[in-house]
Amino acid sequence: MSSNSVERPGSAPSVEQSGAFRRFLDVVERLGNLLPHPITLFALFCVGIILISGIAGYFDLSVADPRPEGAPGRAADGLITVVSLMSAEGLQRIVSNLVTNFTGFAPLGTVLVALLGVGIAERAGLISAALRGLVMGAKPRLVTFIVVFAGIISNTASELGYVVLIPLAAMMFHSLGRHPLAGLAAAFAGVSGGYSANLLLGTVDPLLSGITETAAQIIDPNYTVGPEANWFFMILSTFVVAGLAMFVTEKIVEPKLGKYDIREAAEDVTHDKMEGLSAKEKKGLKAAGVTLLVLSVLLSLTIVPEWGALRHPETGLVAGSPFLKGIVAFIFVFFAIPGMVYGRIVGTIKTDRDAINAMAHSMSTMGMYIVLVFFASQFVAFFKWTNLGAITAVAGADMLNSIGLSGPLLFVCFIAVCAFINLMVGSASAQWAVTAPIFVPMLMLVGYAPETIQAAYRIGDSVTNIITPMMSYFGLILAVASRYKKDLGIGTLVATMLPYSIVLFIGWSITFVIYVFVLGLPVGPGSPIYYTP
């Protein structure tokens, strides 16, 4: 679909025609289009790291290691020196470790395992039915909040929110006599603007934590970051994002859109109907809910009592326990088993072959991700081997200390930088794989824990998803929106979503500052706020 809309004679000037805003959109599109595919980007980065390490190695680039003497990974001379990969030893290291860089990349296995369980629940229809039941069962005065809330929850099932919930929300608002684009915007804000928030741990948690852990080990080789690292803050963020997006929808977006004129539609939408849950689907949801409750009770018996089998064997605490270290296994179980129970009742999963096919289908959708991980893992490994990441971190930390930038202001600036980068690199994993090896060590040296840094990154990575044409599902959203407004273009859609980005950036950042720096609360189970070398 073309990004240019044609203004019809006699119609009011569209947002796309405003000079400054249109120029801003044009710049974003041009910059985004100049970037190659993320996979190509990582391949080029790998070549760049090799060349830069060779040049820096020629000049013996080094910095003083700020870690205390005797710390793991600290050289005897107290210096961090560039290691050149443009040498015989460098070539040998690259060739001999190419496979292990890929297979040992922390996010790879954890994401694939989690997705096996999610795949069963999604293929069985459990997640789709749960979302429809949640949205369509909402009271009229709570519809907006529930739509955004459901959008946030849908992130546990990858693209389901984009494909199912957003069109459903537009249809639902239309059936209630409200503007369908307001429903679409509210759902889009939840699915994409609140991408990192959730009540449940999903596939994005092990994905990001694995990258964060690898980056943290540039400074501290023994540092580990679990998928649950931001769980507490993300639970709170779910309600914060839902509340903020509801406010924007009802107080800013919907009044601006005005009363919907069905003549604006590109096709006949008078017969739009939402399919309610069938009796069989309701029965399946109840059975899945009971199954989930039983699993929760059984799991609680292993972690709540002092004698729980999954508590830390030495300290007896939950922190650092097998439960937290094996959280991905529980993500798999808590999606797979209820999914199979639901599928058995509604008839979508009748035999073990159906469950196997569901898992195989989920893996078949991960081809692009696996290719991306191959090149991203090489880049991360090269960056670590050359010590360029550590040198950049030390230099950056020295600069931050020299200008006195720390605390809340430092993190607000960091969130803003991540939000800006996200305008051009829409993939959460691609952006974090590039930026984490720089920002995580840098902010660790200033005194902040990787878990806290990752939580701040997730805000920046989410809030501008809804205003960048570089987001992978932006074209799909544009197509759905165009069904209700035939002359709608990219500028109009971005202008509709821009208030969400602004309010979410401000409100979510303030929430982070209060949560971390005022209340001093951990962003996840056992997650420290500060880091001490």
Buried (B, 14 or more C-beta within 10 A) or exposed (E): EEBEBEEEEEEEEBBBEBEEBBEBBEEBBEEBEEEEEBBEBBBEBBEEBBEBBBEBBEEEBBBEBBBEEEBEBBEEEEBBBBBBBBEEEBEEBBEEBEEEBBEEBBBBBBBBBBBBBBBBBBBBBBBBBBBBBBBBEBEEEEBBBBBBBBBBBBBBBBBBBBBBBBBBBBBBBBBEEBBBBBBBBBBBBBBBBBBBBBBBBBBBBBBBBBBBBBBBBBBBEEBBBBBBBBBBBBBBBBBBBBBBBBBBBBEBBBEEBEEBEEEBBBEEBEEBEEEEBEEEBBBBBEBBBEBBEEBEEEBEEBBEEEEBEBBBEEEEEBEBBBBBBEBBBBBBBBBBBBBBBBBBBBEBBEEEEBBEBBBEEBBEEBEEBEBBBBBBBBBBBBBBBBBBBBBBBBEBBBEBEEEEBBBBEBBBEBBBBBBEBBBBBBBBBBBBBBBBBBBBBBBBBBBBBBBBBBBBBBBBBBBBBBBBBBBEBBEBBBEBBBBBBBBBBBBBBBBBBBBBBBBBBEBBBEBBBEBBBEEEBBBBBBBBBEBEE
